[in-house]
Amino acid sequence: MTGHAARHLPIHRGPAGWAEILGPRRPAPPLGDETTADFVIVGAGFAGLSAARRLTQLQPGARVVVLEAGELAEGAAGRNSGFMIDLPHELTSQDYAGAGDDRAIIALNRQAQDFAAEAVAEYGIDANFFDHAGKVNGAASAAAHANNLSYARHLESLGEASEMLDAQQMAELTGSRHYRSGLYTPGTVMLQPAGYIRGLGEGLRRQVRLCETSPVIGFARQGRDWRVETDRGAVTAPRVILTVNGHLESFGFARGRLMQIFLFATMTAALDADALARLGGQPRWGITPSDPMGTTMRRIDSGQGGNRIVTRSCAALRPGMAATAGDLSRAARVMRAKFDSRFPQLAGWPMEYAWAGHLCLTLNGVSVMREVEDGVFAGCVQNGLGTARGTLTGIGAAELACGETSTITRHFTTEPCPKRLPPRPLAEIGANAILRWREWRAREE
């Protein structure tokens, strides 16, 4: 009998702030019975819910069961910064420029945006949660400004629009004098990620069976089908779609080839009228650092869950797939200092939430979107680009499971396998040392 037992279940540090600010909801009931389906999807983040929606398009009436270990948007899908980026955004480069066919990547990313936008319209998701606002690459140092100039030239060569903002324009946008320049690009969608994921899940419940708080503990062959077990029930289906990002390794796939990385974020308590007056700037904006190891900042308004500022910085490699309490405590201290240096007029303003978010990278920047075993399809390994690439790999995994081909399936199935990592503990020690060094080098950013 072929079987796969989960070696790790998701462990999250800190509350998912994006979900917390939306308030409570009634989750879908957990799986508590033995049932059958045509497809079972493991994981209900960007990839899993996109896979479910694509299945409803390709095979209307198919029996689809989606199993989520926690509640919607409490996991990685609700712990990102909410940027659905259309342009190349390679985290391992100096200026985000990709190493492959950037025009093809842009076209794919825009397919993901279009797919998500259609879901927003179809399911009546609050438009505040899917904002076509664009984003800014912020630069505080001469080296970072040079990165922006390089990236702007690259975008111009691709025929893509961008606009360079000077220090005064950055201050007028953000209320901060920290930045010497910024490169604005108009195509990014700014998500309230928890709001989008909740809305997508609720919309899909009309067509699929969604089971929350239903962690999959393993799956095994049962005749020609797969029996997928949770702690309280089981689903038997001929096709399984794994949309669990780095937890693909938990089920025995791509072992020794996936880098389990954690990034950290803080979110302020709601800004009152006096704080907003002191802050100035515009009510919504998003800044990614021109150095990928710098600090991401977002300001949101009442339509997205209150007037707040989100800070995201620091990284740690944890092959055990769980950030430590010390990781989160250190990151919160660093982000406190980052916030205060950018907004001295708000120095000391309380941080209501702090959390860790799990992402997964490969050495060669590839995803795992293919049939990994007979009847088992993966839409995993997003390389830190979970909103767009997660959407794409979810769509692609669903198409493969239905025997369909598309530009998405052709792109991901022709990627090479992830490169093997150096052996532990060498990989963990070396990677974390490099992450700390790159963090220090990008300290102004």
C-alpha positions in Angstrom: 0.0 0.0 0.0 1.3 3.4 -0.9 0.8 5.9 1.9 1.9 9.4 3.1 1.7 10.4 6.7 2.0 14.0 7.7 5.2 14.5 9.6 4.3 18.1 10.6 1.1 20.0 10.9 1.0 23.8 10.6 2.1 25.7 13.7 1.6 29.5 13.8 3.2 32.1 16.0 1.0 35.0 16.9 -2.5 35.9 15.7 -3.1 36.5 12.0 -3.7 40.2 12.2 -5.5 40.6 8.9 -8.2 38.1 10.1 -8.4 39.6 13.6 -9.2 43.0 12.4 -12.2 41.7 10.4 -13.8 40.2 13.5 -15.1 36.7 14.1 -17.0 34.6 11.6 -18.7 31.2 11.6 -16.3 28.7 10.1 -17.4 25.8 8.0 -17.9 22.6 10.0 -15.0 20.2 10.2 -15.0 16.9 8.4 -16.6 14.4 10.8 -17.7 11.5 8.6 -16.5 9.1 6.0 -17.4 10.4 2.5 -16.5 10.1 -1.1 -15.7 12.7 -3.8 -14.3 13.2 -7.2 -11.5 15.5 -6.0 -10.1 16.2 -2.5 -8.0 19.4 -2.0 -5.7 19.6 0.9 -5.2 23.2 2.0 -7.5 26.3 1.6 -5.2 29.1 0.9 -4.7 31.0 -2.3 -3.7 27.8 -4.2 -6.3 25.5 -2.7 -9.3 27.8 -3.2 -8.1 28.7 -6.7 -7.9 25.0 -7.5 -11.4 24.5 -6.1 -12.8 27.4 -8.2 -11.1 26.1 -11.4 -12.5 22.6 -10.8 -16.0 24.1 -10.7 -15.3 25.7 -14.0 -13.9 22.6 -15.7 -16.2 20.0 -14.2 -19.4 21.6 -13.0 -21.2 19.3 -10.7 -18.1 17.4 -9.6 -17.9 16.5 -6.0 -15.1 18.5 -4.5 -14.0 18.4 -0.8 -11.6 21.0 0.5 -9.8 20.3 3.8 -8.2 23.1 5.7 -6.1 22.5 8.8 -7.3 25.6 10.6 -9.8 28.3 9.8 -9.8 30.3 6.6 -7.0 33.0 6.5 -5.6 32.0 9.9 -2.7 30.3 8.2 -0.2 31.6 5.6 -2.9 33.0 3.4 -3.8 35.5 6.1 -0.2 36.2 7.1 1.3 37.8 4.0 1.6 41.5 3.1 -1.3 41.4 0.6 0.6 42.4 -2.6 -0.6 40.6 -5.7 2.2 41.7 -8.0 2.1 41.5 -11.8 5.7 42.3 -12.5 8.8 40.2 -11.9 9.5 40.1 -8.2 12.4 37.6 -7.7 13.3 37.8 -4.0 16.8 36.3 -4.4 17.8 39.1 -6.9 19.2 42.5 -6.1 16.5 44.5 -7.8 13.6 41.9 -8.3 14.4 41.4 -12.0 13.9 37.8 -13.0 16.4 35.5 -14.6 14.0 34.0 -17.1 11.4 35.2 -19.6 9.9 38.2 -17.7 7.3 38.9 -20.3 5.9 35.4 -19.8 6.0 35.8 -16.0 4.1 39.1 -16.3 1.4 37.5 -18.5 1.0 34.6 -16.1 0.8 37.0 -13.1 -1.9 39.0 -14.8 -3.8 35.8 -15.5 -3.8 35.3 -11.8 -5.0 38.8 -11.1 -7.8 38.4 -13.7 -8.9 35.1 -12.2 -9.0 36.7 -8.7 -10.9 39.7 -10.0 -13.5 37.5 -11.7 -14.0 35.7 -8.4 -14.4 39.0 -6.5 -17.2 40.0 -9.0 -18.8 36.5 -9.0 -18.9 36.0 -5.3 -19.6 39.6 -4.3 -16.3 40.0 -2.3 -15.9 43.5 -0.9 -14.0 45.6 -3.4 -12.0 47.1 -0.6 -10.3 43.8 -0.2 -9.1 43.8 -3.8 -7.7 47.3 -4.6 -6.0 48.1 -7.9 -3.7 50.6 -6.2 -0.3 49.7 -7.5 2.7 49.8 -5.2 6.0 51.6 -4.6 9.5 50.3 -4.3 10.9 52.5 -1.5 14.6 53.5 -1.3 16.2 55.1 1.7 19.9 54.8 0.6 21.9 55.6 -2.5 22.4 51.9 -3.2 18.7 51.3 -2.9 18.0 54.2 -5.2 20.4 52.7 -7.7 18.4 49.4 -7.5 15.3 51.4 -8.4 17.0 53.0 -11.3 18.2 49.6 -12.5 14.7 48.1 -12.1 13.1 51.1 -13.9 15.4 50.5 -16.9 14.5 46.9 -16.9 10.8 47.6 -16.9 11.3 50.2 -19.7 13.0 47.5 -21.8 9.9 45.3 -21.2 7.5 48.1 -22.2 6.1 48.4 -18.7 5.2 51.7 -17.0 6.8 53.1 -13.9 7.2 56.5 -12.3 10.0 57.7 -10.1 9.0 59.6 -7.0 11.3 62.0 -5.2 11.7 62.4 -1.4 9.0 65.0 -1.2 6.5 62.9 -3.2 7.3 59.9 -0.9 6.6 62.1 2.1 3.3 63.3 0.7 2.3 59.7 0.0 3.4 58.1 3.3 3.8 60.9 5.9 7.4 59.7 6.3 10.7 61.5 5.6 12.6 58.2 5.6 12.6 57.6 1.9 14.8 59.4 -0.6 12.9 58.0 -3.6 10.4 55.5 -4.7 9.5 53.6 -7.9 5.7 53.4 -8.5 4.3 50.7 -10.6 0.6 50.7 -11.3 -0.3 47.0 -11.8 -0.1 45.6 -8.3 -3.4 44.7 -6.6 -3.4 45.5 -2.9 -5.3 42.8 -1.0 -6.8 42.6 2.4 -5.7 39.0 2.2 -8.0 37.6 5.0 -11.0 39.4 3.5 -10.3 38.0 0.0 -9.7 34.5 1.2 -12.7 34.5 3.5 -14.8 35.8 0.6 -13.5 33.3 -1.8 -14.1 30.5 0.6 -17.7 31.6 1.3 -18.4 32.0 -2.4 -17.2 28.5 -3.1 -19.3 26.9 -0.4 -22.2 27.1 -2.8 -20.4 24.6 -5.0 -17.9 22.6 -3.0 -17.8 21.1 0.5 -15.3 23.1 2.6 -14.2 21.6 5.9 -12.3 23.9 8.3 -10.3 22.7 11.4 -9.7 19.5 9.5 -6.0 18.8 9.4 -5.0 16.0 7.1 -2.9 13.4 9.0 -2.2 11.2 6.0 -3.5 9.6 2.8 -3.1 6.1 1.3 -4.1 4.0 -1.6 -7.3 2.2 -1.3 -7.8 0.2 -4.5 -7.9 2.7 -7.4 -8.6 5.6 -5.1 -6.9 7.6 -2.3 -8.3 7.7 1.2 -7.4 11.0 2.8 -7.7 11.0 6.6 -8.2 13.8 9.1 -8.4 13.6 12.8 -12.1 13.0 12.7 -13.1 11.7 9.3 -11.9 10.6 5.8 -12.6 11.3 2.2 -12.1 8.7 -0.6 -11.4 10.1 -4.0 -9.5 9.1 -7.2 -7.7 12.5 -7.3 -5.9 14.4 -4.6 -4.6 18.0 -5.0 -2.0 19.1 -2.5 -2.0 22.9 -2.1 0.1 23.1 1.1 3.1 25.1 -0.1 6.1 24.1 2.1 4.2 21.4 3.9 4.5 19.3 0.7 7.7 18.1 2.4 5.6 17.0 5.4 4.0 14.4 3.1 7.3 13.1 1.9 7.6 15.0 -1.4 10.7 17.1 -2.4 12.4 16.3 0.9 15.8 18.0 1.3 14.9 20.5 -1.5 12.6 23.1 0.2 13.7 26.0 2.2 11.2 26.7 5.0 11.4 30.4 5.6 9.5 32.6 8.1 8.9 36.3 7.7 7.4 38.4 10.5 5.0 41.3 10.7 3.4 43.8 13.2 0.2 45.7 12.9 -0.5 48.9 14.8 -3.6 49.4 16.9 -6.1 51.6 15.1 -4.9 55.1 14.6 -7.2 57.7 16.1 -7.9 61.2 14.6 -5.0 62.8 16.4 -2.6 60.2 15.2 -3.9 60.4 11.6 -3.4 64.2 11.7 0.2 63.8 12.9 0.9 61.2 10.3 -0.4 62.9 7.2 0.0 61.2 3.9 -2.5 59.2 1.9 -5.0 56.7 3.5 -3.8 53.7 1.5 -0.4 52.8 0.2 2.0 49.9 0.0 5.8 50.0 -0.1 8.1 47.1 -0.9 11.8 47.7 -0.2 14.0 48.2 -3.2 16.4 45.7 -1.5 14.4 42.5 -1.1 15.8 42.0 2.4 14.5 45.4 3.5 11.2 46.3 5.2 7.7 46.2 3.7 5.2 48.8 4.9 1.5 49.2 4.3 -1.1 51.6 5.4 -4.7 50.5 5.4 -7.9 52.4 6.1 -11.3 51.7 7.7 -12.6 49.9 4.6 -9.9 47.2 5.1 -10.2 46.8 8.9 -9.3 50.1 10.5 -6.7 52.9 10.0 -3.5 50.9 10.7 0.1 50.5 9.5 1.6 47.1 8.8 5.4 46.5 9.1 7.0 43.4 7.7 10.7 42.5 8.1 13.2 39.8 9.3 13.5 36.3 8.1 14.5 32.9 9.6 15.0 29.5 8.1 13.4 26.8 10.2 13.4 23.3 8.6 11.1 22.1 11.4 8.4 24.3 9.8 7.8 26.3 13.0 9.1 29.7 13.9 10.3 30.0 17.6 8.9 32.4 20.2 12.4 33.9 20.2 12.2 34.5 16.4 9.0 36.4 16.8 10.2 38.4 19.9 13.3 39.5 18.1 11.5 40.4 14.9 8.9 42.5 16.9 11.8 44.5 18.5 13.4 45.1 15.1 10.1 46.2 13.5 9.3 48.5 16.5 12.6 50.3 15.7 11.8 50.3 11.9 8.4 51.8 12.5 9.7 54.5 14.9 12.5 55.5 12.6 10.0 56.0 9.7 7.3 57.6 11.7 8.9 59.6 14.6 5.6 61.5 14.9 4.0 58.2 16.0 7.0 56.7 17.9 5.7 54.3 20.5 2.3 53.9 19.0 1.1 50.4 20.2 1.4 47.4 18.0 -1.7 45.3 18.5 -0.6 42.2 16.6 2.6 40.5 15.8 2.9 37.2 13.8 5.1 34.9 11.8 4.2 33.8 8.3 5.5 30.6 6.6 6.7 30.7 3.1 8.8 28.2 1.0 11.6 28.8 -1.5 13.8 26.6 -3.7 17.4 27.3 -4.5 16.6 27.6 -8.2 13.3 29.5 -7.8 11.0 26.8 -9.1 7.6 25.6 -7.9 6.3 22.1 -7.6 3.2 22.1 -9.8 2.9 18.6 -11.4 1.6 15.1 -10.8 3.8 13.9 -8.0 2.3 10.4 -7.8 -0.5 8.6 -9.7 -3.6 10.7 -9.0 -1.8 13.1 -6.7 -1.2 16.6 -8.0 0.8 19.4 -6.3 0.3 23.1 -6.5 3.0 24.1 -4.1 6.2 26.0 -3.4 5.4 29.7 -4.1 8.9 31.2 -3.5 7.5 34.0 -1.4 5.0 35.0 -4.1 2.0 33.2 -2.6 -0.9 35.5 -3.7 -0.1 35.4 -7.5 1.9 32.2 -7.8 -0.3 30.4 -5.3 -3.3 31.3 -7.5 -1.5 30.1 -10.6 -0.3 26.8 -9.2 -3.7 26.1 -7.8 -5.3 26.7 -11.2 -2.6 24.6 -12.8 -3.0 21.7 -10.4 -6.7 21.6 -11.0 -6.2 21.6 -14.8 -3.7 18.8 -14.6 -6.1 16.8 -12.4 -8.8 17.2 -15.2 -6.4 16.3 -18.0 -6.3 19.9 -19.3 -3.3 21.9 -20.6 -2.8 25.6 -20.7 -0.1 28.2 -20.6 -0.1 27.8 -16.9 0.4 24.0 -16.9 3.0 24.3 -19.7 5.0 26.8 -17.8 5.2 25.0 -14.5 5.5 21.4 -15.7 8.5 22.3 -17.8 10.4 23.8 -14.8 13.2 21.6 -13.5 13.0 19.9 -10.1 14.0 21.9 -7.1 17.7 21.7 -6.4 18.9 19.7 -3.4 19.9 21.7 -0.4 23.1 21.2 1.5 22.8 18.8 4.4 21.6 19.9 7.8 22.7 21.5 10.0 25.0 23.2 7.5 22.1 24.5 5.5 20.3 26.0 8.5 23.3 27.6 10.0 24.6 28.9 6.7 21.3 30.2 5.5 20.4 32.0 8.7 23.9 33.6 8.8 23.4 34.9 5.2 19.8 36.1 6.0 21.2 38.1 9.0 24.0 39.5 7.0 21.6 40.6 4.2 19.2 42.0 6.8 22.1 44.1 8.3 23.2 45.2 4.8 19.7 46.4 4.1 19.1 47.9 7.5 18.3 51.4 6.2 15.7 49.9 3.9 
